[in-house]
């Protein structure tokens, strides 16, 4: 199950920290994070099956991330949830306005948690829970609606509190994302482990995104194979351009 940790105005040097795991079927075709050719200012991985993404940032400092929500009665959706991330980051609407748009369009998507940052405000929206602006603090989401506290949410919040105190939080955040419980039953592991290992489904990549007080962005992604072993790493750094 996916995990997203957001620290807003918590770390002394970094107004925004994001750490996220993408859990997915290993057979689902994916491109690692890169600048998109058709959206050259957007940096994101790509779901080659549906065309969207799970986490993206652009040179203006717009950021979005999505998780699915476990639904006991899932329905076929007309559009991939990943389209919401790409559409928002490549667009111009404020986080608040796009959050409202996502609520109106929610019936066309599978159940989702969507986080939106426009450089000023952080908003949460969903088609299974009320939309809201998120203030300063630590915000953690997995594959349950907001305010449903799975064990991994509690432990990730505690780990993020520790990581945010580091002068250089990138590696501590990757260590947080790497915590796994390989011996527990699958259902318990999905709700407890930050990093999921399995032959057909598991953590495909871990991403850490840092934005410092000067607007310098660091985006780092590590990818993994079906055994949970590292298979690649990329890192990009750029300064937010508020002029566009």
C-alpha positions as CSV (number, residue, x, y, z in Angstrom):
1,X,0.0,0.0,0.0
2,X,1.3,3.5,-0.8
3,X,2.5,6.0,1.7
4,X,2.9,9.8,1.5
5,X,4.4,11.9,4.3
6,X,4.3,15.7,4.0
7,X,6.0,18.0,6.5
8,X,4.8,21.6,6.0
9,X,6.7,24.3,7.9
10,X,8.2,21.8,10.3
11,X,11.9,21.4,9.4
12,X,14.0,24.5,10.2
13,X,15.7,24.7,6.7
14,X,12.9,23.2,4.6
15,X,9.4,24.7,4.5
16,X,8.3,21.5,2.6
17,X,9.4,17.9,2.9
18,X,7.7,15.0,1.1
19,X,8.5,11.3,1.3
20,X,6.5,8.8,-0.6
21,X,6.4,5.1,-1.6
22,X,4.6,3.9,-4.6
23,X,3.3,0.4,-4.2
24,X,2.0,-1.3,-7.4
25,X,1.9,-4.6,-9.4
26,X,5.4,-5.3,-10.6
27,X,4.1,-6.2,-14.0
28,X,2.5,-2.7,-14.5
29,X,4.8,-0.9,-17.0
30,X,6.4,2.2,-15.6
31,X,8.9,4.9,-16.6
32,X,11.2,6.3,-13.9
33,X,11.0,9.9,-12.9
34,X,12.1,12.3,-15.7
35,X,11.2,15.6,-17.3
36,X,8.2,14.9,-19.6
37,X,8.8,15.6,-23.2
38,X,5.3,17.0,-23.8
39,X,5.4,18.9,-20.5
40,X,9.1,19.9,-20.2
41,X,8.6,21.8,-16.9
42,X,7.1,18.7,-15.1
43,X,9.2,16.1,-13.4
44,X,7.5,12.8,-12.6
45,X,7.4,9.1,-13.1
46,X,4.9,7.8,-15.6
47,X,2.4,5.0,-15.5
48,X,2.7,3.6,-19.1
49,X,-0.5,1.6,-18.8
50,X,-2.8,4.6,-18.1
51,X,-0.6,7.5,-18.9
52,X,-0.7,9.4,-15.5
53,X,1.6,9.6,-12.6
54,X,1.5,9.3,-8.8
55,X,3.7,12.2,-7.8
56,X,4.9,15.2,-9.8
57,X,6.5,18.6,-9.4
58,X,7.1,21.4,-11.8
59,X,9.5,24.3,-12.1
60,X,6.9,26.7,-10.6
61,X,6.9,24.7,-7.4
62,X,3.5,23.0,-8.0
63,X,3.3,19.6,-6.5
64,X,0.7,16.8,-6.5
65,X,0.6,13.2,-5.2
66,X,-2.1,10.6,-5.1
67,X,-2.9,7.3,-3.4
68,X,-5.8,5.0,-4.1
69,X,-8.2,4.1,-1.3
70,X,-9.0,0.5,-0.6
71,X,-12.6,0.0,-1.6
72,X,-14.5,-3.1,-0.6
73,X,-16.6,-2.7,-3.7
74,X,-14.3,-1.3,-6.4
75,X,-15.8,-0.1,-9.6
76,X,-14.3,0.3,-13.0
77,X,-13.2,3.9,-13.4
78,X,-13.4,5.9,-16.6
79,X,-10.1,7.7,-16.0
80,X,-6.9,6.8,-14.1
81,X,-6.4,8.6,-10.8
82,X,-2.9,9.5,-12.0
83,X,-4.5,11.9,-14.5
84,X,-5.4,14.2,-11.7
85,X,-1.8,14.6,-10.7
86,X,-0.5,15.4,-14.2
87,X,-3.5,17.7,-15.0
88,X,-3.1,19.8,-11.8
89,X,0.7,20.2,-12.0
90,X,0.7,21.1,-15.7
91,X,-2.2,23.6,-15.2
92,X,-2.7,27.0,-13.5
93,X,-5.5,26.6,-11.0
94,X,-4.8,27.2,-7.3
95,X,-4.7,24.1,-5.1
96,X,-8.0,25.2,-3.5
97,X,-9.8,25.5,-6.9
98,X,-8.4,22.3,-8.2
99,X,-9.4,20.5,-5.0
100,X,-13.0,21.6,-5.6
101,X,-12.7,20.5,-9.3
102,X,-11.5,17.0,-8.2
103,X,-14.5,16.7,-5.9
104,X,-16.9,17.5,-8.7
105,X,-15.1,15.1,-11.1
106,X,-14.7,12.4,-8.4
107,X,-17.3,10.0,-9.6
108,X,-15.2,9.4,-12.8
109,X,-12.3,8.0,-10.8
110,X,-11.5,5.1,-8.4
111,X,-11.3,6.1,-4.8
112,X,-8.4,8.5,-4.1
113,X,-6.5,10.7,-1.7
114,X,-5.1,13.7,-3.6
115,X,-2.6,16.2,-2.2
116,X,-2.1,19.5,-4.0
117,X,0.5,22.2,-3.3
118,X,0.6,25.5,-5.3
119,X,3.6,27.1,-3.7
120,X,1.5,28.8,-1.1
121,X,-1.2,26.4,0.2
122,X,-1.4,22.6,0.7
123,X,-4.8,21.1,0.1
124,X,-6.3,17.6,0.5
125,X,-9.2,16.3,-1.6
126,X,-10.9,13.0,-2.2
127,X,-14.0,11.3,-3.5
128,X,-14.3,9.4,-0.1
129,X,-13.6,12.2,2.4
130,X,-14.1,15.9,2.8
131,X,-11.7,18.3,1.1
132,X,-9.7,20.6,3.3
133,X,-6.8,23.0,3.5
134,X,-3.9,21.4,5.4
135,X,-2.0,23.7,7.8
136,X,1.5,23.6,9.1
137,X,2.5,20.2,10.6
138,X,3.0,16.6,9.6
139,X,0.4,15.0,7.3
140,X,0.5,11.3,6.5
141,X,-1.7,9.3,4.0
142,X,-1.8,5.7,2.9
143,X,-4.7,3.8,1.3
144,X,-7.4,4.7,3.7
145,X,-9.5,7.9,3.8
146,X,-8.1,10.9,5.8
147,X,-8.3,10.5,9.6
148,X,-8.3,6.6,9.4
149,X,-5.2,5.8,11.4
150,X,-3.4,2.7,10.1
151,X,-0.3,1.5,12.0
152,X,2.0,2.6,9.2
153,X,0.5,6.1,9.4
154,X,1.3,6.4,13.1
155,X,4.8,5.1,12.7
156,X,5.6,7.2,9.7
157,X,4.4,10.3,11.5
158,X,6.8,9.5,14.4
159,X,9.6,8.8,12.0
160,X,9.0,12.0,10.1
161,X,9.2,14.0,13.3
162,X,12.7,12.6,13.9
163,X,13.8,13.0,10.2
164,X,12.7,16.6,10.1
165,X,15.2,17.5,12.9
166,X,18.2,16.5,10.7
167,X,20.3,19.1,9.1
168,X,20.2,17.0,5.9
169,X,16.9,15.0,6.0
170,X,17.1,13.3,2.7
171,X,18.7,10.0,3.9
172,X,16.7,9.9,7.1
173,X,13.5,10.2,5.0
174,X,14.7,7.4,2.7
175,X,15.4,5.2,5.8
176,X,11.8,5.9,7.0
177,X,10.4,4.8,3.6
178,X,12.6,1.6,3.7
179,X,11.1,0.2,7.0
180,X,9.6,-3.2,6.2
181,X,8.1,-6.2,8.1
182,X,8.7,-9.1,5.8
183,X,7.5,-11.9,8.1
184,X,4.0,-10.6,8.9
185,X,0.9,-11.8,7.0
186,X,0.1,-9.9,3.8
187,X,-2.9,-8.0,5.2
188,X,-1.0,-6.9,8.3
189,X,2.1,-6.0,6.2
190,X,0.0,-3.7,3.9
191,X,-1.3,-1.8,6.9
192,X,1.9,-1.7,8.9
193,X,5.0,-1.8,6.7
194,X,6.3,1.4,5.1
195,X,8.0,-0.7,2.4
196,X,6.1,-3.7,1.0
197,X,7.9,-6.7,-0.5
198,X,6.1,-9.3,-2.6
199,X,6.6,-11.3,-5.8
200,X,3.7,-9.7,-7.7
201,X,3.0,-6.5,-5.7
202,X,5.2,-4.3,-3.7
203,X,7.0,-1.0,-3.4
204,X,8.2,0.0,-6.8
205,X,9.9,3.3,-5.9
206,X,10.6,5.7,-3.1
207,X,10.7,9.4,-3.6
208,X,12.0,12.2,-1.4
209,X,11.3,15.8,-2.3
210,X,12.9,18.7,-0.4
211,X,12.1,22.4,-0.9
212,X,14.3,24.8,1.1
213,X,13.7,28.4,2.2
214,X,15.3,29.8,-1.0
215,X,13.1,27.8,-3.3
216,X,15.7,25.2,-4.1
217,X,14.1,21.8,-4.9
218,X,15.8,18.5,-4.6
219,X,13.9,15.5,-6.1
220,X,15.4,12.0,-5.5
221,X,13.9,8.7,-6.5
222,X,15.0,5.1,-5.8
223,X,13.5,2.2,-7.7
224,X,13.3,-1.4,-6.6
225,X,12.7,-4.9,-8.1
226,X,10.2,-7.5,-7.0
227,X,12.6,-8.7,-4.2
228,X,12.8,-5.2,-2.7
229,X,16.4,-4.7,-4.0
230,X,17.5,-1.4,-5.4
231,X,17.4,-1.2,-9.2
232,X,18.1,2.4,-9.9
233,X,18.4,6.0,-8.5
234,X,18.0,9.5,-10.0
235,X,18.3,13.0,-8.5
236,X,17.4,16.4,-9.9
237,X,17.8,19.8,-8.3
238,X,16.4,23.1,-9.5
239,X,15.2,26.5,-8.2
240,X,11.5,27.3,-8.2
241,X,10.7,29.9,-11.0
242,X,7.8,32.0,-9.7
243,X,7.7,34.1,-12.9
244,X,5.7,31.5,-14.8
